[in-house]
């Protein structure tokens, strides 16, 4: 047994101890590898740290025990009672290259809900420095999802789910689901374009609460909550603002065997977006608890300031130019600016990073966005017109022949 066990601790954890049956030899590791070091006494913790340990007695090895230990004083407002799943993108992720093979549950629940994926093609991808210097996990909306190793059982006291995410694209998909075939006993949080929907099934009897169109912002990080009060009512909150409430079915105490992040309980309806953090409770939360969790997430990811990034500004606006010119782009401090010159919408993944004034030498459309901590601005656009007879656009289909004018010296070289 490793003490402290897996968890996010609001007080600093400095040492860890490992115990086993008397006479057993304990092997451990502190880097996530297979246990190989002989345990002789308390382990000094760095923050965070993954400890793996096993005991050997009479030539027989125990199973490996793992403790993911993180000290985070800022997590003090987060209630641990009833917390059944806690995924944080800055700790507990096991990678295969850039793909996530396991996202370890940090809730400290007795039945750990590690999110795993054994098939490489179905593994989501880590995105570094996605928001406020924290990473996020990218689900592609077509094949990426994670299986939860333990489901949620007794939800008679309600349910609560808190996520920091960035929806991408307009296709409907399920971000989190726990349930059974049918579907039955389903509890899920789905996203369809700019709407969020919370589904609550009692057996096969369905019910749901859905926000209005525009409640969510595409391509922006935001907090999204769904809370079932255990008394037939549920609500959805976006960035601490209530967005929908309604009457729903009460949830049952039953084993749920189909449990996913990134898809539905039928392994369809894949969600497209980035997920930075997810907390799931097997109970309702009080209004004060909900406010405390929302405040923790807003502070951690700077959601109130990250909700929008100002557009970049051009030194030359739309117009007809008398001659070619250079255009400088200004933006807020700390922003990365991406631009395009072909009329397409710029993107951090496909567009060049602005590093200095841009030469406009023929009629072109300049578009640019600013990105701060993973949050994109709206697009700034300028259309520049130049006399095409004087400054024609290059024709990529023609390649002028190379012409060299070589002039030899006329002065004789002395012998």
N, C-alpha and C positions, 0 to 999 in steps of 0.2 A: 504494500500500500504506500502510495506517495502522498505526503502531506506538505504543503497544501495540494488539493486535487485540482483538476481542471477548473478554470474560472477566470473571470475578470474581477479583480479585487480593488476596492476603492481605497484601501490602505496598502502601503508598500510592503511587499513580501521579500524578505532578504535571504532566507534560507529555506531549504527543503530537506525533509528526511524520508527515508525509505525503510519500511519494516516488512519482515517476512517470518515464517515459522522458525523457531529456535533451531540453530544448526545449519540453516540454509546459507548458501553463498549468493549474494546479490550482485548482479551485473547491471550497469546502467549506461545511458548516454545522455548528452545534453544538446545534441545537434540534430535530433530527429533520426539518427542512424540506428542500426541494431545495437542493443546493449552489449558493451564490451569492456567497460571499466569496472573494476572491483570496488564495490561500495564499502567505505570504511568509516564514514561519518557524514555529518550535515553538509549539504551542497550549497555553495554560495550562488544565489540566483542573479542572473542578469535579466533585464526586462526588455522584451518578454523572453520566455524560455520554454522549450519543449523537452521534457524528461521522459525517457523510456526506461523501463526496468523489468527484470525477470529474476526469479529465484531458482536456484538449482539445489536439489536435495536428493541424496542417494542416486545421483546420475540422472535424475528426472527434472526436466525444465518446466517451469510454469509458463502460462501464457504471458505475453508482454503487456504490461500496464503502461498507459501513456497519460501524462499530465501536461496540458497546455496552460501555462500560468502567465497571466498578464496583470501588472499593476497599473491601474488607471484611476487616479483620484477624481478625475472629471466624471467618472461613471457613477459616483455616489448617488445621484438622483434616481438611478434605474433600479426599480424594485426587483429583487431576485425571486421572491415568492411566486410560485406558479410559472416561472420562466422555463419553457420547454425547448427553446431553440434560440441560439444567439450566434449569428454569423457576422464576423467583422473582417473586412477585406485586408486589414493591416496585420493580421496574425491568424495562424491556424490553417493557412492554405498550403496544400502540397501540390507542387507543379510537376508536370512532365513537359519540359520545354517551357512554352508559354501557356500551356493548357492546364486547366484545373482538374486534377484527378480526385482530390478530396478537399472539402472545406469543413474544417473541424468545428463542431458545436462547442461554444464556450459558455453555455448556460450553466454548466455544473450539474445538470439534471442527471439523476441516477441512470436513466436510460438515454445515453448520449445519442443525439440526433445528427451524427456526422452526415454531411452531404457528399456522396461519392458518385463517381462515374468511371466504370472500367473500360468503356469503349472510347478509344482516342478520338474518333470522329464526332462523338457526342459531347466531348468535353468543352465547356466554355473557356474563354481566353482571358487572361489577366491583362488589365489596362493600368499601367503605372501612372501615378500623379494625375488621376482622373478628376478629383475634386479636392480642393484645399490640401493638396500634396498627398492625399490618401489614394490608394488604388481602388479599382472597382473591377467587377467581373462582368465580362461581356457575353450575353446570350444572343445568338444570331437569328433567332426567330424561325429557324427551319429544322434544326437538329440538336441544338445544345440543351442539356438539362442535367440535373443532379438528382440522385435517389437519396431520400432520407432513410437512415438505417433503423430508426424507431419512429413509429407513428404517434399520433395523438389519440388518446383513448377517452378519458372522462372529460367531456366538455359540457357537462350539465350546469356548471357554474359560469358558462360563457366562454368567450374567446377574444383574443386581441392580437393584432398583427401590426408591426411598425416597420416601415422600410424607407431607406433612402435610395432613390433610383432615378434613372434617366430613361424615359420611354423613347424609343426610336421607331419611326415608321408608323403607318396607319393600320397595319394588320392586327386583328384581335389575337390575344394570347394570354395564357395564365402564368402569373409570376410565382404563385405558391398554391399548392393543393394538398389536401389530406382527405382520403376517403376510401371507398371500396368500389368494386365493379358495379356497373349499372347505368349511370353512377348512383351510389347510395352513400348516405352518411357523409356527403361531400361538404367540405369547408374550403373555400378557395377565394383568392383575390385575383381578379382578371382585369386586363387593360385592353380597351378597344379605342384606338386613336387617342382622343383627348378625354375619354370617359374611363372611370374605374367602376368595377362591379364586384360586390361581395356576395358570394353564394353560400347559403346555409340550408343543408338538407337534413330532414328528420327521416331516416330511412331513405325511401325513394321520393318522398314529398319535397319538392323543390321550393325555394323562396330566394329572393335576392333584393339587394338595394343597389341602385345605380345612380351615379352622379349625372349632372347635366353635361352637355357637350361643352368643352372648353375648360373643364375643371382642372385637367392636367395640361402641362406645357410640354410639347414634344421637344426633344433634344436639350432639355434643361434638367438638372438635378433638382429634386424636391422630396419632401417627406410625404409619405402616404400611409394613413392609418385606417384600420377597420376594426371596430369594437362591437362585439355582441354582448349585451348586458345579462344574458342568461334568463331574461324575462320576456322574450319574444320581440326584442327591438334591437336594431343595429344601426350604426352610423359610419360614415366615411369622412375622413378629414384630410385635407391637402394643405401642407405648409401651415399647420395649426389653425386652419380655417375650416369649420364644418361645411361639408359639401353635399351631404345627403343623409337622410334618416328614413327609417321605415320599419314596418312590421315584418318579422321573419319567423321561421320555424325555430323552436328550441332544439338544441343539439343533444345527442344521446351519449351515453356511456357505452362505447362499443369499440372493439379493435378496428383500427383503420390501417389497411395493409398497402395502400397505394399512396405514396407520399413523395412529393416532388417539389423541386425549385426549378422554375423555368418552363414547366408544362403542366397539363391538367392530369387528373387521375386516370384518364384514358390514354395517356402518353401521346396526346395530340394537342393542337392549339398552342404551339410553341410561342414563348414570349420573346420579343426582341427589345433589348435595352441593356443598360448597365446597372448593376446592383452593388452598392457600397456597404450596406449593413441591413440586417434583418433580425428582428426580435419577435418571437411568437410566444404567447401565454396561453396556458390551458385553463384560463379563467378570464373573467372580465377584469377590467381595471377601473378604478375610481376616476372621476374627473381630475382630481389633483395628481394622481399617478400618471394619467395620460398627459397632462400638461408638463409634468416633470420629465417624462421620456421625450416628448417633443422638444423641450428646451435643451435637453442633453444633445439630441441629434442636430438641432439648429446651430448650437454652439460648436459642436465638433466639426461640422462640415460647412460652417458659415453660410447656412442656407438663406438667411435673410439678406445678406449682401451678395450671395452667389446666385440669387434668384434671377438677377439680370446683370448683364455686362453692357456698358455703353457702346454704341456703335463707334467704329473708327471714323476719323475725319480726313478728307482729302484737301491738299493745298490748292488744287484746281478743281472747280466744279464742272458739271455738265456744260458743254458748249461747243461752238465752232472755233477751232484754233487757227491762228494765222500761220503757225509754223510748229514743228515738233517741239515738245516740251517735256520736262521731268515733273512727275507728281510725287510729292511726299505724303506719307500717311502717318497720322498721329493717333495715339490711343492712350488709355489710362495706364498708369504705372503697373508693371508686372504682367502686362498682356502680351500674348503672342498674336501676331496679325498674319492671317493667311489671305492670299489674293488670287484672282484669276483675271485673264485678259481676253477670254473667249466667250464671255457671256454666261458661263456656267456658274453655279453657286459654289463658292469656295468651301473647302473642308480640310481639317487638320490632317486627314489621312491621304488626301490626293493633291492638295494645292501647295505651292511653294510658300515658305515662310518669308515674310517681308523683312529685308535687311538693309534697305536703303532706297532712295528715290527710284521710281520706275519710269523708264523712257517710253513716251508715247510718240511714235514716229509715223503712224498712219491711223486711220479711223479705227478706234477700238472701244470696247466696253470694259471698264475696270470695276471689279467687285471685290469687296474685302469684308472679313469678319474679325472680331477680336475675341480671344479666348483667355479667360482668367480662371484658374483652378478647375478647368474642365467645363466651364460654363461659357457658351457661345453668345455673342451679341447677334442682333439682327444684321442683315446685310446692308452695307453702304454701296451704292451704285453710282457711277458717273459714266456718261456716254460722250466720247470725244470724237468730233468730226474734223477731218483734214481734207483739203483739196486732193482728190484721188489722182488728178493728172500730175500734180507735183510730187505727191507723197503716196504712191500706190501701195496697197497691201501686197506683201510677198505672195507669190503663187507657188504653193508647195509642189505643184505638178510639173513645174518647169525648173530646170537647173541650168543656169547660164554657163557656157563653156569657160573654162579657166583660161585667161589670157595673161601672158607674161610679156612685158616690154623690157627687154634686156639691152642695155647700152654698154658697149665695150669702151674702155679708155682709148683716146686717140693718141695720147703721148706714148712714144715708144719706150719700152723698158730697156734701160741701159744694159749693155752686154758686159 
